[in-house]
Amino acid sequence: MERNKTKALLSKVPEVTIYFWLIKVLCTTVGETAADFLNVNLGFGLTGTSIVMGALLFIAIFFQFKATRYIPSLYWLTVVLISIFGTLVTDNLTDSMGVPLELSTAIFSVFLILSFSLWYAQEKTLSIHSIFTKRREAYYWLTILFTFALGTAAGDLMAESLGLGYLVTGLIVCAVIACVIIAWRVGLHAVLSFWIAYIMTRPLGASIGDLLSQTQDFGGLGLGATLTSIIFLLAIILIIIFLSISKRDVVAPISTKPMNMTKGISVVKQVIIVVSVLVIASGAGYYWRSMNLQVTLPQGDPTNSVQQTSPLGDLSSFKKIAEDTLGFVNTGNSAGAKSRVDDLEHTWDTSEAKLKPMNKKKWTEVDNAIDKVLRQVRAVHQDTEACKSALEALITLTS
């Protein structure tokens, strides 16, 4: 009895219920908007934000490992922080090191497979209901980190690089999750189903957050990143309070007996089939979308011009927005500058799929200049001279 009690206390992850998935999606959205707030609004930059979030995650993980039972607030705080950090890992590779999202997606896919393989080789299970040893807990959090990094890379690849947008990306992810649920109902292994859904909820959460926060001109509801974050954070807190009181997500005592591996071969076959289907479907979709992006641009597109003024074509639309923003900065209209620079961000993001393939080096140069403008203009304590310098550099670059 004493041994079972100890094992139950060491089970520090929640039961997978509807509340688990609700908080997971909410945490994903809050994690992404929080990273953007620190990076852009507070002017920390990617490096500064990564350092701060890395330190906070280390502290949260330390206390999570020290805990002797599942504590909802501590567990979900760790998930939020690892969501932010996983997003930042991908963003650093993409923005700071210039690693293509295609390569990031492939790298984190390999890392995730290796993590699962080592975990299974040593523990003979990947079930989150069996997390009652320090080693399993270490594998668990490492795997979650890779799922967030992979989800970020794959989601950004679909929404931005392939130009699908967050609405279409979200619908595709929902369709995949629906297929996984149906497959689970008819016999797909529960652990395999769980981890596929866990990866997919990251781009789903990002899509929901983007639709809520974007302005109506760009297909959103116009709530803004701050209000969206507050609403989602309050929802997380309320659900955690409910779970802390009701104990509805506390895992029942777990048997520590070795798993019966008689179905191991069928499970392996399921993994091979599912992974093969996902790879073939995603590869075919990527190829089809890439081919469509290479067709002649329609008339009126900001990237289409008879007289191309740069390797990216006519960038006058971006130059005009930068000039408008500079005008607001010169007159001391901070609110107007921030509103106009939002147009710059959204217009640039929606044009990425067509612009980047034209000249990746030039695209990266302009993208870095725009990132600098966003950080300066959106800073809490706006530096007028720094804003002017960043905007003038962008205007020169897009002339």
Secondary structure by P-SEA (a helix, b strand, c coil): caaaaaaaaacccccccaaaaaaaaaaaaaaaaaaaaaaccccccaaaaaaaaaaaaaaaaaaaaacccccaaaaaaaaaaaaaaaaaaaaaacccccccaaaaaaaaaaaaaaaaaaaaaacccccccccccaaaaaaaaaaaaaaaaaaaaaaaaaaccccccaaaaaaaaaaaaaaaaaaaaacccaaaaaaaaaaaaaaaaaaaaaaaccccccccccccaaaaaaaaaaaaaaaaaaaaaaccccccccccccccccaaaaaaaaaaaaaaaaaaaaaaaaaaaaaaaaccccccccccccccccccccaaaaaaaaaaaaaaaaacaaaaaaaaaaaaaaaaaaaccccccccaaaaaaaaaaaaaaaaaaacccccaaaaaaaaaaaaaaac
